[in-house]
């Protein structure tokens, strides 16, 4: 299912697993939401970026994202939703979400 508007993510990757939070706007305050979901996992690293649907894959693009995160992202989405999603991960620039009123944002 292709998202209707740009979607951003906060990705928490630990030594054993990963959890992703996807929303129209993501800030550093979302780290506190992800920490309890990781349980006792250690070595947590947080990554922000944009999730783009292209060629049948959910592509996670961000300045600190590495291509090797693909498997952990897929396993984290499976654990969170119970469904398998095909994902890709790549490093690149992101388009920041515009701040404005709901009337200004396109639908």
N, CA, C and O atoms as a printed pandas DataFrame, in Angstrom:
     atom_number atom_name residue_name chain_id  residue_number  x_coord  y_coord  z_coord
0              1         N          UNK        A               1    0.847   -1.171    0.000
1              2        CA          UNK        A               1    0.000    0.000    0.000
2              3         C          UNK        A               1    0.893    1.235    0.000
3              4         O          UNK        A               1    1.704    1.423    0.907
4              5         N          UNK        A               2    0.743    2.067   -1.011
5              6        CA          UNK        A               2    1.576    3.250   -1.154
6              7         C          UNK        A               2    1.042    4.379   -0.271
7              8         O          UNK        A               2   -0.150    4.684   -0.319
8              9         N          UNK        A               3    1.915    5.009    0.540
9             10        CA          UNK        A               3    1.471    6.135    1.367
10            11         C          UNK        A               3    1.024    7.309    0.502
11            12         O          UNK        A               3    1.615    7.574   -0.545
12            13         N          UNK        A               4   -0.024    8.014    0.943
13            14        CA          UNK        A               4   -0.562    9.139    0.187
14            15         C          UNK        A               4    0.293   10.397    0.333
15            16         O          UNK        A               4    0.283   11.252   -0.552
16            17         N          UNK        A               5    1.027   10.521    1.428
17            18        CA          UNK        A               5    1.857   11.710    1.654
18            19         C          UNK        A               5    3.223   11.270    2.175
19            20         O          UNK        A               5    3.386   10.114    2.565
20            21         N          UNK        A               6    4.194   12.162    2.188
21            22        CA          UNK        A               6    5.528   11.779    2.658
22            23         C          UNK        A               6    5.488   11.245    4.095
23            24         O          UNK        A               6    4.822   11.803    4.967
24            25         N          UNK        A               7    6.210   10.165    4.309
25            26        CA          UNK        A               7    6.260    9.536    5.609
26            27         C          UNK        A               7    7.697    9.565    6.110
27            28         O          UNK        A               7    8.629    9.267    5.363
28            29         N          UNK        A               8    7.869    9.923    7.365
29            30        CA          UNK        A               8    9.188    9.985    7.984
30            31         C          UNK        A               8    9.290    8.908    9.047
31            32         O          UNK        A               8    8.277    8.421    9.549
32            33         N          UNK        A               9   10.521    8.535    9.391
33            34        CA          UNK        A               9   10.702    7.457   10.355
34            35         C          UNK        A               9   11.753    7.816   11.392
35            36         O          UNK        A               9   12.644    8.634   11.162
36            37         N          UNK        A              10   11.612    7.173   12.540
37            38        CA          UNK        A              10   12.642    7.157   13.579
38            39         C          UNK        A              10   12.918    5.671   13.783
39            40         O          UNK        A              10   12.023    4.910   14.151
40            41         N          UNK        A              11   14.134    5.274   13.548
41            42        CA          UNK        A              11   14.521    3.878   13.610
42            43         C          UNK        A              11   15.448    3.676   14.795
43            44         O          UNK        A              11   16.436    4.394   14.948
44            45         N          UNK        A              12   15.128    2.700   15.633
45            46        CA          UNK        A              12   15.956    2.352   16.780
46            47         C          UNK        A              12   16.538    0.963   16.524
47            48         O          UNK        A              12   15.798   -0.015   16.419
48            49         N          UNK        A              13   17.854    0.882   16.425
49            50        CA          UNK        A              13   18.515   -0.393   16.148
50            51         C          UNK        A              13   19.401   -0.752   17.323
51            52         O          UNK        A              13   20.235    0.042   17.758
52            53         N          UNK        A              14   19.209   -1.960   17.830
53            54        CA          UNK        A              14   20.028   -2.482   18.921
54            55         C          UNK        A              14   20.864   -3.651   18.455
55            56         O          UNK        A              14   20.947   -3.925   17.258
56            57         N          UNK        A              15   21.486   -4.346   19.399
57            58        CA          UNK        A              15   22.306   -5.501   19.054
58            59         C          UNK        A              15   21.477   -6.684   18.589
59            60         O          UNK        A              15   21.958   -7.499   17.802
60            61         N          UNK        A              16   20.232   -6.795   19.062
61            62        CA          UNK        A              16   19.405   -7.959   18.738
62            63         C          UNK        A              16   18.233   -7.659   17.825
63            64         O          UNK        A              16   17.761   -8.562   17.134
64            65         N          UNK        A              17   17.746   -6.429   17.793
65            66        CA          UNK        A              17   16.564   -6.143   17.002
66            67         C          UNK        A              17   16.464   -4.693   16.604
67            68         O          UNK        A              17   17.380   -3.899   16.821
68            69         N          UNK        A              18   15.317   -4.362   16.010
69            70        CA          UNK        A              18   15.075   -2.997   15.560
70            71         C          UNK        A              18   13.587   -2.696   15.653
71            72         O          UNK        A              18   12.754   -3.595   15.540
72            73         N          UNK        A              19   13.259   -1.422   15.861
73            74        CA          UNK        A              19   11.879   -0.948   15.890
74            75         C          UNK        A              19   11.830    0.345   15.095
75            76         O          UNK        A              19   12.702    1.203   15.228
76            77         N          UNK        A              20   10.799    0.476   14.265
77            78        CA          UNK        A              20   10.627    1.689   13.467
78            79         C          UNK        A              20    9.344    2.391   13.865
79            80         O          UNK        A              20    8.326    1.745   14.114
80            81         N          UNK        A              21    9.392    3.709   13.924
81            82        CA          UNK        A              21    8.209    4.541   14.151
82            83         C          UNK        A              21    8.030    5.380   12.901
83            84         O          UNK        A              21    8.923    6.141   12.530
84            85         N          UNK        A              22    6.870    5.247   12.239
85            86        CA          UNK        A              22    6.595    5.994   11.018
86            87         C          UNK        A              22    5.445    6.952   11.255
87            88         O          UNK        A              22    4.430    6.583   11.847
88            89         N          UNK        A              23    5.605    8.196   10.788
89            90        CA          UNK        A              23    4.578    9.221   10.976
90            91         C          UNK        A              23    4.808   10.353    9.979
91            92         O          UNK        A              23    5.878   10.437    9.376
92            93         N          UNK        A              24    3.801   11.237    9.798
93            94        CA          UNK        A              24    3.997   12.385    8.916
94            95         C          UNK        A              24    5.086   13.350    9.409
95            96         O          UNK        A              24    5.739   14.011    8.601
96            97         N          UNK        A              25    5.282   13.430   10.726
97            98        CA          UNK        A              25    6.329   14.263   11.310
98            99         C          UNK        A              25    6.989   13.473   12.436
99           100         O          UNK        A              25    6.303   12.913   13.290
100          101         N          UNK        A              26    8.320   13.429   12.437
101          102        CA          UNK        A              26    9.060   12.687   13.464
102          103         C          UNK        A              26   10.109   13.619   14.047
103          104         O          UNK        A              26   10.825   14.300   13.313
104          105         N          UNK        A              27   10.196   13.644   15.385
105          106        CA          UNK        A              27   11.185   14.468   16.063
106          107         C          UNK        A              27   12.012   13.652   17.031
107          108         O          UNK        A              27   11.777   12.458   17.213
108          109         N          UNK        A              28   12.975   14.298   17.646
109          110        CA          UNK        A              28   13.852   13.589   18.576
110          111         C          UNK        A              28   13.106   13.122   19.828
111          112         O          UNK        A              28   13.592   12.239   20.535
112          113         N          UNK        A              29   11.946   13.692   20.111
113          114        CA          UNK        A              29   11.165   13.259   21.277
114          115         C          UNK        A              29   10.614   11.847   21.103
115          116         O          UNK        A              29   10.203   11.225   22.083
116          117         N          UNK        A              30   10.599   11.335   19.890
117          118        CA          UNK        A              30   10.089    9.987   19.654
118          119         C          UNK        A              30   11.062    8.898   20.137
119          120         O          UNK        A              30   10.693    7.727   20.215
120          121         N          UNK        A              31   12.289    9.282   20.455
121          122        CA          UNK        A              31   13.233    8.316   21.002
122          123         C          UNK        A              31   12.704    7.722   22.307
123          124         O          UNK        A              31   12.902    6.538   22.580
124          125         N          UNK        A              32   12.037    8.544   23.105
125          126        CA          UNK        A              32   11.510    8.054   24.384
126          127         C          UNK        A              32   10.380    7.048   24.175
127          128         O          UNK        A              32   10.127    6.225   25.055
128          129         N          UNK        A              33    9.700    7.096   23.037
129          130        CA          UNK        A              33    8.658    6.109   22.733
130          131         C          UNK        A              33    9.258    4.760   22.342
131          132         O          UNK        A              33    8.702    3.710   22.661
132          133         N          UNK        A              34   10.382    4.797   21.657
133          134        CA          UNK        A              34   10.980    3.565   21.137
134          135         C          UNK        A              34   11.787    2.800   22.172
135          136         O          UNK        A              34   11.873    1.574   22.107
136          137         N          UNK        A              35   12.378    3.506   23.124
137          138        CA          UNK        A              35   13.250    2.859   24.111
138          139         C          UNK        A              35   12.557    1.728   24.875
139          140         O          UNK        A              35   13.147    0.654   24.984
140          141         N          UNK        A              36   11.329    1.900   25.417
141          142        CA          UNK        A              36   10.687    0.787   26.132
142          143         C          UNK        A              36   10.344   -0.398   25.224
143          144         O          UNK        A              36   10.281   -1.531   25.701
144          145         N          UNK        A              37   10.123   -0.163   23.939
145          146        CA          UNK        A              37    9.783   -1.258   23.022
146          147         C          UNK        A              37   10.968   -2.178   22.751
147          148         O          UNK        A              37   10.780   -3.320   22.334
148          149         N          UNK        A              38   12.185   -1.693   22.984
149          150        CA          UNK        A              38   13.377   -2.495   22.726
150          151         C          UNK        A              38   13.703   -3.453   23.869
151          152         O          UNK        A              38   14.576   -4.309   23.726
152          153         N          UNK        A              39   13.019   -3.321   24.990
153          154        CA          UNK        A              39   13.260   -4.227   26.112
154          155         C          UNK        A              39   14.641   -4.051   26.696
155          156         O          UNK        A              39   15.066   -2.931   26.979
156          157         N          UNK        A              40   15.353   -5.170   26.881
157          158        CA          UNK        A              40   16.681   -5.128   27.500
158          159         C          UNK        A              40   17.805   -5.076   26.472
159          160         O          UNK        A              40   18.969   -5.273   26.821
160          161         N          UNK        A              41   17.472   -4.813   25.214
161          162        CA          UNK        A              41   18.490   -4.720   24.165
162          163         C          UNK        A              41   19.444   -3.564   24.465
163          164         O          UNK        A              41   19.039   -2.540   25.014
164          165         N          UNK        A              42   20.704   -3.740   24.102
165          166        CA          UNK        A              42   21.718   -2.720   24.388
166          167         C          UNK        A              42   22.328   -2.196   23.093
167          168         O          UNK        A              42   22.068   -2.724   22.012
168          169         N          UNK        A              43   23.131   -1.165   23.215
169          170        CA          UNK        A              43   23.805   -0.591   22.058
170          171         C          UNK        A              43   22.855    0.099   21.106
171          172         O          UNK        A              43   23.017    0.000   19.890
172          173         N          UNK        A              44   21.864    0.798   21.638
173          174        CA          UNK        A              44   20.833    1.403   20.803
174          175         C          UNK        A              44   21.368    2.603   20.023
175          176         O          UNK        A              44   22.084    3.446   20.563
176          177         N          UNK        A              45   21.003    2.658   18.741
177          178        CA          UNK        A              45   21.333    3.789   17.876
178          179         C          UNK        A              45   20.052    4.220   17.186
179          180         O          UNK        A              45   19.238    3.389   16.783
180          181         N          UNK        A              46   19.883    5.521   17.057
181          182        CA          UNK        A              46   18.673    6.077   16.474
182          183         C          UNK        A              46   18.997    6.722   15.134
183          184         O          UNK        A              46   20.014    7.398   14.984
184          185         N          UNK        A              47   18.117    6.502   14.164
185          186        CA          UNK        A              47   18.291    7.049   12.824
186          187         C          UNK        A              47   16.978    7.678   12.386
187          188         O          UNK        A              47   15.904    7.118   12.605
188          189         N          UNK        A              48   17.077    8.858   11.759
189          190        CA          UNK        A              48   15.893    9.545   11.227
190          191         C          UNK        A              48   16.011    9.622    9.724
191          192         O          UNK        A              48   17.111    9.647    9.170
192          193         N          UNK        A              49   14.854    9.661    9.063
193          194        CA          UNK        A              49   14.873    9.805    7.617
194          195         C          UNK        A              49   13.478    9.776    7.037
195          196         O          UNK        A              49   12.491    9.993    7.740
196          197         N          UNK        A              50   13.406    9.506    5.755
197          198        CA          UNK        A              50   12.133    9.488    5.042
198          199         C          UNK        A              50   11.899    8.094    4.493
199          200         O          UNK        A              50   12.824    7.440    4.010
200          201         N          UNK        A              51   10.655    7.645    4.571
201          202        CA          UNK        A              51   10.263    6.351    4.026
202          203         C          UNK        A              51    9.540    6.604    2.707
203          204         O          UNK        A              51    8.521    7.292    2.668
204          205         N          UNK        A              52   10.079    6.039    1.629
205          206        CA          UNK        A              52    9.542    6.237    0.288
206          207         C          UNK        A              52    9.113    4.882   -0.268
207          208         O          UNK        A              52    9.828    3.892   -0.119
208          209         N          UNK        A              53    7.955    4.841   -0.904
209          210        CA          UNK        A              53    7.507    3.613   -1.553
210          211         C          UNK        A              53    7.907    3.686   -3.021
211          212         O          UNK        A              53    7.406    4.527   -3.766
212          213         N          UNK        A              54    8.819    2.796   -3.435
213          214        CA          UNK        A              54    9.252    2.782   -4.838
214          215         C          UNK        A              54    9.513    1.362   -5.303
215          216         O          UNK        A              54   10.170    0.580   -4.615
216          217         N          UNK        A              55    8.999    1.040   -6.463
217          218        CA          UNK        A              55    9.189   -0.270   -7.101
218          219         C          UNK        A              55    8.797   -1.427   -6.200
219          220         O          UNK        A              55    9.460   -2.464   -6.205
220          221         N          UNK        A              56    7.737   -1.269   -5.430
221          222        CA          UNK        A              56    7.250   -2.355   -4.589
222          223         C          UNK        A              56    7.977   -2.529   -3.266
223          224         O          UNK        A              56    7.702   -3.483   -2.539
224          225         N          UNK        A              57    8.890   -1.638   -2.937
225          226        CA          UNK        A              57    9.653   -1.705   -1.691
226          227         C          UNK        A              57    9.427   -0.442   -0.871
227          228         O          UNK        A              57    9.232    0.641   -1.423
228          229         N          UNK        A              58    9.455   -0.588    0.445
229          230        CA          UNK        A              58    9.505    0.569    1.334
230          231         C          UNK        A              58   10.973    0.892    1.513
231          232         O          UNK        A              58   11.715    0.103    2.098
232          233         N          UNK        A              59   11.401    2.035    1.021
233          234        CA          UNK        A              59   12.806    2.421    1.057
234          235         C          UNK        A              59   13.019    3.424    2.178
235          236         O          UNK        A              59   12.378    4.475    2.209
236          237         N          UNK        A              60   13.917    3.101    3.093
237          238        CA          UNK        A              60   14.256    3.966    4.215
238          239         C          UNK        A              60   15.502    4.743    3.839
239          240         O          UNK        A              60   16.582    4.165    3.711
240          241         N          UNK        A              61   15.360    6.068    3.657
241          242        CA          UNK        A              61   16.440    6.926    3.208
242          243         C          UNK        A              61   16.773    7.920    4.317
243          244         O          UNK        A              61   15.880    8.571    4.859
244          245         N          UNK        A              62   18.048    8.035    4.651
245          246        CA          UNK        A              62   18.465    8.981    5.674
246          247         C          UNK        A              62   19.958    9.204    5.635
247          248         O          UNK        A              62   20.688    8.416    5.035
248          249         N          UNK        A              63   20.426   10.273    6.271
249          250        CA          UNK        A              63   21.855   10.581    6.245
250          251         C          UNK        A              63   22.715    9.598    7.032
251          252         O          UNK        A              63   23.915    9.503    6.773
252          253         N          UNK        A              64   22.142    8.867    7.982
253          254        CA          UNK        A              64   22.935    7.925    8.778
254          255         C          UNK        A              64   22.522    6.473    8.552
255          256         O          UNK        A              64   22.972    5.581    9.272
256          257         N          UNK        A              65   21.679    6.234    7.568
257          258        CA          UNK        A              65   21.190    4.879    7.278
258          259         C          UNK        A              65   22.203    4.159    6.398
259          260         O          UNK        A              65   22.736    4.742    5.454
260          261         N          UNK        A              66   22.470    2.884    6.710
261          262        CA          UNK        A              66   23.383    2.066    5.921
262          263         C          UNK        A              66   22.607    0.951    5.232
263          264         O          UNK        A              66   21.566    0.516    5.725
264          265         N          UNK        A              67   23.112    0.491    4.100
265          266        CA          UNK        A              67   22.429   -0.550    3.335
266          267         C          UNK        A              67   22.303   -1.852    4.132
267          268         O          UNK        A              67   21.371   -2.620    3.896
268          269         N          UNK        A              68   23.211   -2.116    5.060
269          270        CA          UNK        A              68   23.175   -3.340    5.848
270          271         C          UNK        A              68   22.048   -3.398    6.868
271          272         O          UNK        A              68   21.852   -4.431    7.508
272          273         N          UNK        A              69   21.310   -2.318    7.032
273          274        CA          UNK        A              69   20.201   -2.281    8.000
274          275         C          UNK        A              69   18.928   -2.935    7.468
275          276         O          UNK        A              69   17.964   -3.107    8.214
276          277         N          UNK        A              70   18.915   -3.298    6.202
277          278        CA          UNK        A              70   17.714   -3.832    5.559
278          279         C          UNK        A              70   17.117   -5.012    6.328
279          280         O          UNK        A              70   15.918   -5.032    6.607
280          281         N          UNK        A              71   17.933   -5.967    6.659
281          282        CA          UNK        A              71   17.444   -7.178    7.336
282          283         C          UNK        A              71   16.858   -6.854    8.706
283          284         O          UNK        A              71   15.800   -7.370    9.063
284          285         N          UNK        A              72   17.534   -6.005    9.476
285          286        CA          UNK        A              72   17.015   -5.643   10.796
286          287         C          UNK        A              72   15.717   -4.855   10.692
287          288         O          UNK        A              72   14.823   -5.028   11.520
288          289         N          UNK        A              73   15.602   -3.993    9.689
289          290        CA          UNK        A              73   14.360   -3.246    9.491
290          291         C          UNK        A              73   13.213   -4.194    9.177
291          292         O          UNK        A              73   12.132   -4.075    9.752
292          293         N          UNK        A              74   13.446   -5.139    8.261
293          294        CA          UNK        A              74   12.403   -6.094    7.902
294          295         C          UNK        A              74   11.985   -6.934    9.105
295          296         O          UNK        A              74   10.794   -7.172    9.302
296          297         N          UNK        A              75   12.940   -7.384    9.911
297          298        CA          UNK        A              75   12.613   -8.198   11.097
298          299         C          UNK        A              75   11.884   -7.355   12.141
299          300         O          UNK        A              75   10.974   -7.856   12.802
300          301         N          UNK        A              76   12.264   -6.086   12.302
301          302        CA          UNK        A              76   11.587   -5.202   13.241
302          303         C          UNK        A              76   10.154   -4.927   12.831
303          304         O          UNK        A              76    9.264   -4.901   13.681
304          305         N          UNK        A              77    9.914   -4.721   11.544
305          306        CA          UNK        A              77    8.548   -4.499   11.057
306          307         C          UNK        A              77    7.705   -5.759   11.209
307          308         O          UNK        A              77    6.516   -5.674   11.516
308          309         N          UNK        A              78    8.309   -6.931   10.998
309          310        CA          UNK        A              78    7.597   -8.191   11.181
310          311         C          UNK        A              78    7.195   -8.375   12.641
311          312         O          UNK        A              78    6.066   -8.773   12.925
312          313         N          UNK        A              79    8.100   -8.091   13.559
313          314        CA          UNK        A              79    7.797   -8.233   14.990
314          315         C          UNK        A              79    6.730   -7.241   15.441
315          316         O          UNK        A              79    5.906   -7.560   16.298
316          317         N          UNK        A              80    6.743   -6.049   14.871
317          318        CA          UNK        A              80    5.814   -5.007   15.283
318          319         C          UNK        A              80    4.414   -5.199   14.695
319          320         O          UNK        A              80    3.418   -4.993   15.389
320          321         N          UNK        A              81    4.334   -5.594   13.409
321          322        CA          UNK        A              81    3.042   -5.664   12.725
322          323         C          UNK        A              81    2.528   -7.078   12.493
323          324         O          UNK        A              81    1.327   -7.272   12.304
324          325         N          UNK        A              82    3.410   -8.064   12.506
325          326        CA          UNK        A              82    2.995   -9.425   12.202
326          327         C          UNK        A              82    2.921   -9.694   10.709
327          328         O          UNK        A              82    2.498  -10.777   10.304
328          329         N          UNK        A              83    3.321   -8.739    9.880
329          330        CA          UNK        A              83    3.317   -8.878    8.421
330          331         C          UNK        A              83    4.713   -8.667    7.885
331          332         O          UNK        A              83    5.505   -7.913    8.449
332          333         N          UNK        A              84    5.007   -9.345    6.783
333          334        CA          UNK        A              84    6.300   -9.147    6.128
334          335         C          UNK        A              84    6.189   -7.990    5.142
335          336         O          UNK        A              84    5.284   -7.949    4.309
336          337         N          UNK        A              85    7.123   -7.052    5.252
337          338        CA          UNK        A              85    7.220   -5.935    4.322
338          339         C          UNK        A              85    8.572   -6.000    3.645
339          340         O          UNK        A              85    9.585   -6.259    4.294
340          341         N          UNK        A              86    8.593   -5.767    2.344
341          342        CA          UNK        A              86    9.863   -5.711    1.618
342          343         C          UNK        A              86   10.438   -4.320    1.809
343          344         O          UNK        A              86    9.780   -3.319    1.526
344          345         N          UNK        A              87   11.664   -4.266    2.289
345          346        CA          UNK        A              87   12.280   -2.975    2.612
346          347         C          UNK        A              87   13.662   -2.869    1.991
347          348         O          UNK        A              87   14.337   -3.868    1.742
348          349         N          UNK        A              88   14.056   -1.639    1.753
349          350        CA          UNK        A              88   15.410   -1.299    1.333
350          351         C          UNK        A              88   15.911   -0.198    2.246
351          352         O          UNK        A              88   15.116    0.523    2.850
352          353         N          UNK        A              89   17.211   -0.065    2.350
353          354        CA          UNK        A              89   17.802    1.000    3.160
354          355         C          UNK        A              89   18.949    1.603    2.370
355          356         O          UNK        A              89   19.774    0.887    1.803
356          357         N          UNK        A              90   18.992    2.933    2.340
357          358        CA          UNK        A              90   20.096    3.599    1.652
358          359         C          UNK        A              90   20.371    4.952    2.280
359          360         O          UNK        A              90   19.500    5.575    2.885
360          361         N          UNK        A              91   21.595    5.378    2.117
361          362        CA          UNK        A              91   22.016    6.676    2.624
362          363         C          UNK        A              91   21.696    7.737    1.582
363          364         O          UNK        A              91   21.894    7.534    0.384
364          365         N          UNK        A              92   21.200    8.866    2.055
365          366        CA          UNK        A              92   20.903    9.951    1.129
366          367         C          UNK        A              92   20.236   11.106    1.844
367          368         O          UNK        A              92   19.848   10.980    3.006
368          369         N          UNK        A              93   20.098   12.229    1.161
369          370        CA          UNK        A              93   19.439   13.400    1.763
370          371         C          UNK        A              93   17.935   13.177    1.845
371          372         O          UNK        A              93   17.369   12.406    1.071
372          373         N          UNK        A              94   17.303   13.850    2.778
373          374        CA          UNK        A              94   15.856   13.741    2.939
374          375         C          UNK        A              94   15.225   15.106    2.774
375          376         O          UNK        A              94   15.862   16.134    3.004
376          377         N          UNK        A              95   13.973   15.105    2.377
377          378        CA          UNK        A              95   13.202   16.339    2.302
378          379         C          UNK        A              95   12.506   16.503    3.639
379          380         O          UNK        A              95   11.656   15.691    4.003
380          381         N          UNK        A              96   12.858   17.543    4.370
381          382        CA          UNK        A              96   12.265   17.764    5.685
382          383         C          UNK        A              96   10.792   18.114    5.554
383          384         O          UNK        A              96   10.374   18.742    4.581
384          385         N          UNK        A              97   10.015   17.701    6.543
385          386        CA          UNK        A              97    8.584   17.998    6.568
386          387         C          UNK        A              97    8.381   19.486    6.751
387          388         O          UNK        A              97    9.053   20.119    7.566
388          389         N          UNK        A              98    7.456   20.041    5.995
389          390        CA          UNK        A              98    7.143   21.459    6.133
390          391         C          UNK        A              98    6.302   21.674    7.371
391          392         O          UNK        A              98    5.369   20.919    7.644
392          393         N          UNK        A              99    6.634   22.692    8.105
393          394        CA          UNK        A              99    5.834   23.059    9.270
394          395         C          UNK        A              99    4.825   24.106    8.828
395          396         O          UNK        A              99    5.193   25.109    8.217
396          397         N          UNK        A             100    3.580   23.881    9.128
397          398        CA          UNK        A             100    2.550   24.832    8.744
398          399         C          UNK        A             100    1.200   24.326    9.201
399          400         O          UNK        A             100    1.089   23.266    9.817
400          401         N          UNK        A             101    0.184   25.098    8.891
401          402        CA          UNK        A             101   -1.160   24.698    9.310
402          403         C          UNK        A             101   -1.662   23.595    8.382
403          404         O          UNK        A             101   -1.126   23.397    7.291
404          405         N          UNK        A             102   -2.679   22.891    8.819
405          406        CA          UNK        A             102   -3.250   21.810    8.052
406          407         C          UNK        A             102   -3.855   22.324    6.749
407          408         O          UNK        A             102   -3.925   21.581    5.770
408          409         N          UNK        A             103   -4.290   23.575    6.720
409          410        CA          UNK        A             103   -4.874   24.155    5.520
410          411         C          UNK        A             103   -3.820   24.349    4.421
411          412         O          UNK        A             103   -4.160   24.344    3.238
412          413         N          UNK        A             104   -2.555   24.518    4.796
413          414        CA          UNK        A             104   -1.506   24.743    3.816
414          415         C          UNK        A             104   -0.973   23.461    3.213
415          416         O          UNK        A             104   -0.443   23.480    2.102
416          417         N          UNK        A             105   -1.101   22.341    3.921
417          418        CA          UNK        A             105   -0.540   21.088    3.451
418          419         C          UNK        A             105   -1.429   20.477    2.376
419          420         O          UNK        A             105   -2.652   20.471    2.516
420          421         N          UNK        A             106   -0.820   19.955    1.287
421          422        CA          UNK        A             106   -1.634   19.319    0.252
422          423         C          UNK        A             106   -2.188   17.990    0.759
423          424         O          UNK        A             106   -1.583   17.341    1.612
424          425         N          UNK        A             107   -3.316   17.601    0.239
425          426        CA          UNK        A             107   -3.942   16.334    0.645
426          427         C          UNK        A             107   -3.774   15.285   -0.395
427          428         O          UNK        A             107   -4.240   14.160   -0.217
